[in-house]
Amino acid sequence: MQDAMKQFLKHSRLKQGIQSVQIEEVWEEVMGKTIAQYTDKLEIKGHTLFITSKVASLKNELLYQKEKIIERINEAMGEKIIYEVKII
């Protein structure tokens, strides 16, 4: 049953929405409480993670951590789903 669900999600448009929710669940653990507190929105489009924040200093910090964010999120998700990060 679990394999059937994985196959369904692999070919479904629901997959990115589910992955976005999963990333939101691990975001604080992966990036820390302060960053999570000031992050307004996380969204996946294709293999790009869009991070939205209104705090300029946080945006600047996230720009410097793009590679680390990709590495940590992919590790937490157990598969390579993020290839790029955009800060909005």
C-alpha positions as CSV (number, residue, x, y, z in Angstrom):
1,M,0.0,0.0,0.0
2,Q,2.8,2.4,0.9
3,D,4.5,1.7,-2.4
4,A,1.3,2.4,-4.3
5,M,0.9,5.7,-2.5
6,K,4.5,6.7,-3.3
7,Q,3.9,5.9,-7.0
8,F,0.7,7.8,-7.1
9,L,2.3,10.9,-5.5
10,K,5.3,10.6,-7.7
11,H,3.1,11.2,-10.8
12,S,0.5,13.4,-9.1
13,R,0.3,17.2,-9.1
14,L,-0.3,16.9,-5.3
15,K,3.3,16.0,-4.7
16,Q,4.7,19.5,-4.5
17,G,1.9,20.7,-2.2
18,I,2.6,17.8,0.1
19,Q,6.4,18.5,0.0
20,S,5.8,22.1,0.8
21,V,3.8,21.1,3.9
22,Q,6.6,18.6,4.9
23,I,9.2,21.3,4.5
24,E,7.2,23.7,6.7
25,E,7.1,21.0,9.3
26,V,10.9,20.6,9.4
27,W,11.8,24.2,8.7
28,E,12.3,25.3,12.4
29,E,14.3,22.1,13.1
30,V,16.5,22.6,10.1
31,M,17.0,26.4,10.2
32,G,16.4,27.3,13.8
33,K,13.6,29.0,15.8
34,T,14.5,32.6,14.9
35,I,14.7,32.1,11.2
36,A,11.4,30.1,11.2
37,Q,9.7,32.8,13.3
38,Y,10.4,35.5,10.6
39,T,9.8,33.3,7.6
40,D,6.4,34.2,6.1
41,K,5.9,31.5,3.5
42,L,7.6,28.4,2.0
43,E,6.6,27.2,-1.4
44,I,8.0,24.6,-3.9
45,K,7.7,25.2,-7.7
46,G,9.5,22.5,-9.7
47,H,12.7,21.9,-7.8
48,T,12.9,25.5,-6.5
49,L,12.1,26.5,-2.9
50,F,10.7,30.0,-2.6
51,I,11.2,31.5,0.8
52,T,9.2,34.7,1.6
53,S,10.1,37.1,4.4
54,K,9.4,40.8,5.1
55,V,12.6,41.1,7.2
56,A,15.5,42.5,5.1
57,S,18.2,41.3,7.4
58,L,16.8,37.7,7.3
59,K,16.6,37.8,3.5
60,N,20.3,38.9,3.4
61,E,21.3,36.1,5.8
62,L,19.3,33.5,3.7
63,L,21.0,34.6,0.5
64,Y,24.4,33.7,2.0
65,Q,23.0,30.3,3.2
66,K,21.4,29.1,0.0
67,E,23.7,26.0,-0.5
68,K,23.3,25.1,3.2
69,I,19.5,25.4,3.0
70,I,19.4,23.1,-0.1
71,E,21.6,20.6,1.7
72,R,19.7,20.6,5.0
73,I,16.2,20.4,3.4
74,N,17.2,17.6,1.1
75,E,18.7,15.7,4.0
76,A,15.6,16.2,6.2
77,M,13.3,15.1,3.3
78,G,15.4,12.0,2.6
79,E,15.7,12.8,-1.1
80,K,17.0,15.4,-3.4
81,I,14.0,17.5,-4.2
82,I,15.4,21.1,-4.0
83,Y,18.0,22.3,-6.5
84,E,17.6,26.0,-6.1
85,V,16.4,28.6,-3.5
86,K,14.8,31.9,-4.2
87,I,14.4,34.5,-1.5
88,I,11.4,36.8,-1.9
